[in-house]
Amino acid sequence: MTRFFSLAAALLASTAPAAAQDDTAARITQTVRTLASDTFEGRAPGTAGEERTIGYLIARFEQLGLQPAGPDGQWVQRVPLLHTKLGTPARLAVTGKGDVPLQLGTDVYLSTIRPDDRAVVDAPVVFVGYGVKAPERQWDDFKGVDLKGKVVVFLVNDPDFEARPGEPAAGKFGDRTMTYYGRWTYKFEEAARQGAVGALIVHDTTGAGYGWNVVVSPGGENYDIERKPDALTSVRLQGWIADAAARRLFASAGQDLDTLKAAARRPDFRPVDLAGVRLTADVPVSHEVLTSRNVLARIPGTTKADEIVMFGAHWDAYGKGKPDGQGRIYRAGANDDALGIAGMFEIARGMVAGPKPQRSVVFAAWTAEERGLLGSEYYATNPVYPMAKTVANLTLDILQTAGAANDVVLVGKGQNTLEDNMARVAATQGRRVTPESLPERGLFYRADHFSFAKRGVPVLLLMGIAGASDLKQGGTKAGQAWIDAYTGQCYHQACDDWSPDWNLDGAMQDIALVGRIGSDLARGGAWPQWKPGSEFRAIRDRSRGDARNP
């Protein structure tokens, strides 16, 4: 086994000198406190906060001795983004048996990714069940029904999410494990493919994996990669409708939501017109194209410099919002994901101090993760280094701050052999691997590593909210209490701020673990593989074949 750099030794709780752990924790704390400070204004793309963040990141990478890894030898990759924000609606209502106004933010949440001055919709409403079109699973919720010019309403998650044993949908989509068909991103994309002008997803906290507070946290803003006019989505307004508002909407058409949910779990489901119901909206839109940036740094390899091991974390957060109970206006993302950036710095520090790697190691600080993984998606569409030559992507995004753990939580069990690397390295730390506790939340599709998975690159995500860690102090009960407190109160909110109550021992364990995995890959010749049954295996097989036989 390749000897890992000093960081790992310092972070193995059973053997590390307390001073070494204290030094590492102090550096991580300083990085997080800096990035989460008001000076950086919540690190929103296209703001003064971005300018300060980019300068800080480059300075830190330079200080650590890394080289620029962006296009043309630059530190940054420019990412053109469309930024939109809805104004106060001139009109927003459901018309059917009477006129049912919708309260923006309470009943419905909307945004747009079209560069229009006004988002105007006046269209009939159609319920499309889970909105899945999956030929490989013999499932099609659309049945060829013409949905052009209509507003489609989806259920969140997959058709088998609430399926009972014996129902036709049971097991069709991984049981409780969410597939990409269950993600809101897929549903909005499918709405556009069907020609819809509006798309709403019925919010359900269990099915979505987060509460209404998370849904409304962007405040009517949205982002997309800048697109040519002929590539724009047909969907003028997209968003979520609260469960209670959805029930009123369905009732106005003489329909019962629970009955329709049951029908949507059958493969013979067909779209249901909500008779006489129309959604009317007239909402002003401010829009601009801004240029944001990914920051890319590298340690060049020696004998296999064209092969890339990549670490990633996102630098952006949610910027300025309404004051919270303590008067804080910046949603600074201390844990999500300044802590991931800090962890990446520590991995880079350790690798620079150790033997030079055979493969090149790239450290990526992504923009616009909170806007839909857009920075990593732009890179994956316009890679600086070929995807076929990218050995693995290892991502840090939210680490638990409640103390040392007896385990590490795996996101995406059964996807690729990096989980075997995780188990091996965790054992050297005296830890075991625990699969994520709620795979129905689809966390595997909700962080920047997914942009690489879609291109066939094996990936590994370290995310502290994926399951209750078995903490050395308090066990899984304490681990779950930390998750409940963080996701219920601070996720995407102003209170995601550094706290003196943080205990970084568990975060440092995870940083050391992912650093060790990357170090072994960079100093060896192994290529992680997708496991049989993974939807990404064929993509990797093709890309690696093309690379070997250009």
C-alpha positions, 0 to 999 in steps of 0.5 A: 500500500502506498504510504500516504502523506503526513495529513493521514497520519496526523488525522488517524485518531488512534495515533496522531499527536494531538498537536498535529490534529490541533494544527489541522483543525486550526487551519480548517477553521481559519479557512471556513471562518474566512470564506463564511465571513461577511467580506465574501457576502455569501459567495454568490456567482457574479457578485463582489463576493465571487471576485473576493472568493476567486482571488482568495482561492487562487492565492491559497493554491499559489501559497500551497505550491500548486500550478494553474490547471485551467485553459491556456495555463490559467487559474480559472475556467470561465463559465457563462451563466444566465442569471434570472430573478422573478419579480412580483407577479402581476397575475398568478392564479389557478382558474377552474371552478372559481379563481384560486390565487396562489401565494408565491413562496407559500403555495407555489415556488417559481423560477425560470431559465429563459432570458425573457422580460416576462414569464407569461403562461395561460395554459391548461393543467395536466397531471403526468404522474411521476413523469417518467419515460424509461424504455429500458424499464418498460415505463412511459407515463406520457403514452404519446399524449400531446403536452405542447403548450400545457402546464404539467404537474409531476409527483416527486421521486420514482413510481415505486417510491410509495409502492406497496408489495405486489403493486406493478411499480414495486422494485421497478426503480430500485425500491427506496433508492432514487434513480435519476428519473426521480430528480427534479432536474430530470422532470423539468428536462422531460417537461421541456422535451414534451413541449410544456410551457410550465412545470410544477412538482408537488412537494413532499418532504419525504419524497424530495428529501428536504423541506419547503424551506429548502425549496424557497431558499433561492428566492426566485433566482435561477441560473443556467449555462448560457444557451443559444436561442434554438437550445432554450427550454420551452418551459417558461415557468418551473417550480414546486407546488405545496401539497395543500395547494396541489390538493386544492388545485386537483379538487377544483377539477373534481380529482383527488390527489391520493387517488391519482398518486395510486394510479401513477404507480401503474404502468398503464397510467396516462396523463390526466387533464384537470378539466377546466383548470388553467394556470395563469401567470404574468411575472416580470423577469430580470435577466443577465448573462454573467461570467463566473469561474471555476478555479483549477489547480494541479500537481503535475504527474511524473510518468503518467502526467496525462492521467488525472485524479481529481478532487472537487468542492464547490466555492459558491453559496447563496449570497444575500437574503432576508435577515434571519432571527439574528439579523444575518443576511448572508447565507454563507455556506460555512459547511456547504461547502467552505468546509469542503474547500478547506478539506481540499486545501489540506489534501493539497498541502499533504500531497505537495509535502509527499513524494511526487505523484505519477499521475497529475492531481487536479483540485477543482473549486466549482462555481454554481453548484447551488444553481444546479451543478452548473460549474462542474457541468460546464467543465464536463461539457468543456473539459480541460482534461479528457474524461477518458483520461480522468481516473476518478473524481473525489468530491467533498460536499458537507462534512459532519461537525459533531465529532469522530465517528466509528464509520464513514457513510457511503453514497451510491452503494453498488455504483463503482469500485471506489467504495471498495477503496473506501472500505479498505482505507476506512479500516486503517482508521478503525472505521467501517463503511455504512451505506447512506440511510435514505437512498430515496433522497437521491444524494448521488445525483445532487453534488458536483461528482454527478457531472462526471458520473454522467460522462463515465468517470468513477466518482466518490462523494463524501457528504455528512448528511447522507446518513447518521454517523455512528459517533464515538460520543453518542452513537447513531442517535447523536449522529442523527440529531446533528443531521436533523439540526443541520438540515432542519434549520441551517441547510441553505440558510443564514445559520450555516455559519461557523460555530465554536461548537463545531467538533472537526474530528469526524470531518478530518477523518473523512478528509484524510480518507478521501485524500488517501484514496486519491493519493493511492490512485495518483501514485499507482496505476489502478483504474476504478471500475463501474460495477455490473448494473451501473447505468454509467458502466457502458459510457466508461467502456466506450470512452476508454475504448475510444481513448485506447483506439483513437 
